Amino acid sequence: MDVHIPAAVTLALKQKGVDVLTAQEDGADRLEDGPLLERASSLSRVIFSQDSDFLAEANMRQRQGVAFAGVIYGHQLAVTIGQCIRDLEMIAKVGEPEDLAGRVEFLPLC
C-alpha cells in the first residue's frame, strides 16, 4: 500500500486474509514514488496507490520498458473505500502477482 491509502482499506483487507504490506510497515514511507515502486517490485508486490504522480511513474516505466511488479490505481474521487476493499480483495484472491507485472489496473473494476 502506498503511503496515503486510508487505514480502513488496509485493515479490512487484512481482516479478510489478504497479505497486505504498507509502506509504513516496510519502513519505506519516506521514499519518493520511483524508489517506492522499485522497493515494491524488489519484494514482488503489486502496489495500490491513489496518487496520480505514482500513476505517472508507472506509465513512464511502461513507455520506457522498465520492469515493475504492477500498480493498482484508484482515483480518490472515482472509487469508494468499499469499492477499494471489494476490488482489491478480488484481485488478491483470484489473481497472482505476476498477472499484473508491468501493468496498471484501474479501480473500480466495474
C-alpha positions in Angstrom: 0.0 0.0 0.0 1.2 3.5 -0.9 1.6 5.9 2.0 -1.7 7.7 1.8 -4.1 4.8 1.5 -6.9 5.0 4.2 -6.2 2.7 7.1 -9.7 1.4 6.8 -8.8 -0.2 3.4 -5.7 -1.9 4.8 -7.4 -3.1 8.0 -10.4 -4.5 6.1 -8.2 -6.4 3.7 -6.1 -7.9 6.5 -9.3 -9.0 8.2 -10.3 -10.7 5.0 -7.0 -12.6 4.9 -5.3 -10.6 2.2 -1.5 -10.3 2.6 -1.0 -6.5 2.8 2.2 -4.6 3.5 2.0 -0.9 3.9 4.9 1.4 3.0 4.9 2.4 6.7 5.2 -1.2 7.9 8.1 -1.7 5.5 9.9 1.4 6.6 9.5 2.8 3.1 7.1 5.6 3.9 9.6 8.4 3.2 10.5 7.1 -0.3 9.6 9.0 -3.4 7.3 7.3 -5.9 10.1 5.9 -8.1 12.1 4.3 -5.3 8.8 3.1 -3.6 7.8 1.3 -6.8 11.3 -0.2 -7.0 11.0 -1.4 -3.4 7.6 -3.0 -4.1 9.0 -4.7 -7.2 12.0 -6.0 -5.3 9.6 -7.6 -2.9 7.4 -8.9 -5.8 4.5 -6.9 -4.5 1.9 -5.1 -6.5 1.3 -1.6 -5.1 -2.0 0.1 -4.6 -2.0 3.9 -4.9 -4.4 6.8 -5.2 -1.6 9.3 -6.1 -1.7 10.5 -9.7 2.1 11.1 -9.5 2.5 7.4 -8.8 0.4 6.6 -11.8 2.6 8.9 -13.9 5.7 7.0 -12.6 4.2 3.6 -13.6 3.2 5.0 -17.1 6.7 6.3 -17.6 8.2 2.9 -16.8 5.8 1.3 -19.3 6.8 3.6 -22.1 10.5 3.1 -21.3 10.1 -0.7 -21.0 11.3 -0.7 -17.4 10.0 -3.7 -15.4 7.9 -3.3 -12.3 5.7 -5.6 -10.2 2.4 -3.8 -11.1 0.3 -0.9 -9.9 -3.4 -0.8 -9.0 -4.7 2.8 -9.1 -7.9 4.2 -7.8 -8.6 7.9 -8.1 -9.8 9.2 -4.7 -12.9 10.8 -6.3 -13.8 7.8 -8.5 -13.7 4.9 -6.1 -15.1 4.5 -2.6 -13.4 2.8 0.3 -15.9 -0.1 0.0 -15.1 -0.5 -3.7 -11.4 -0.5 -3.0 -11.8 -3.2 -0.4 -14.0 -5.3 -2.7 -11.9 -5.0 -5.8 -8.5 -5.3 -4.1 -9.7 -8.5 -2.3 -10.9 -10.0 -5.6 -7.6 -9.2 -7.3 -5.6 -10.6 -4.5 -7.6 -13.8 -4.1 -8.3 -14.6 -7.8 -5.0 -13.5 -9.5 -1.3 -13.9 -9.0 1.1 -11.0 -8.6 2.8 -11.9 -11.9 -0.5 -11.3 -13.7 0.0 -7.6 -13.0 3.7 -7.4 -13.8 4.4 -4.3 -15.8 0.7 -3.3 -15.8 -1.5 -0.7 -14.3 -5.0 -1.8 -13.2 -7.7 0.8 -12.5 -10.3 0.8 -9.8 -13.2 0.4 -9.7 -13.1 -2.7 -11.7 -16.7 -2.4 -12.9 
